[in-house]
Amino acid sequence: MTPFPLDVFTEPSDVDPDTLANLGPLRRFAGRWQAAKGVDLNPKAEGPERRQFIERIEFVPIDPQANGPQLLYGLRYHIHITTEEEDITFHEQVGYWLWEAKTGLILQTLAIPRGQVALASGTAAADADGFTLTATRGQTNYGICSTDFLEYAFRTDAYRIDVTFNADGSWSYDIHTTLTVKGQDAPFDHRDRNTLLRVGDARPNPLVQILAAKAPPAG
């Protein structure tokens, strides 16, 4: 039995325009973050390489989004990572984090400029202190899509991110990306983890800013 309604066209009415008030557990992401002690374990020809990295992330509230009756609130994000040893970008990533209050569904879309995109999913309560999202190669809903070269040399078979919101206001992630690397018999667990500290707050989403500018002065 499908969990979806028969009417797939009618969008919800009386939608609250305030994204920051309707993000569930993602509300704690909103804003700008930074950390200098992230750890990356990646595959190399001579064996696994461990690198420490500097990470900056910004999460920007977007206006509510509707897929017919499905209502999503979300954040657009940008990750930029460097290392102390090199000025060149170590990792770049963009995408969206999305929340459906009705079902507790959390989505992460991600795209990296080496020819790879993914859509990961999980569920959580609105006040959850953490959650897990996953994506699997070959799935047409929550899957992973890569270039021919990456499929040939560094095939990504699975992605998992565990997020924890800490009592001091920081948040941590632990990512496991399962790779099939050409010439290696066993799958490689490409792991990234970090704890981010807030360095800036988020502004309201565009619609809320527009409505605030149109509102008559108080008094």
Secondary structure, 3 states (H helix, E strand, C coil): CCCCCCCCCCCCCCCCCCHHHHCHHHHHHCEEEEEEEEEEEECCCCCCEEEEEEEEEEEEECCCEEECCEEEEEEEEEEEEECCCCCCCCEEEEEEEEEECCCCEEEEEEEECCCEEEEEEEECCCCCCEEEEEEECCCCCCCEEECHHHHHHEEEEEEEEEEEECCCCCEEEEEEEEEEECCCCCCEEEEEEEEEEEEECCCCCHHHHHHHHHCCCCC
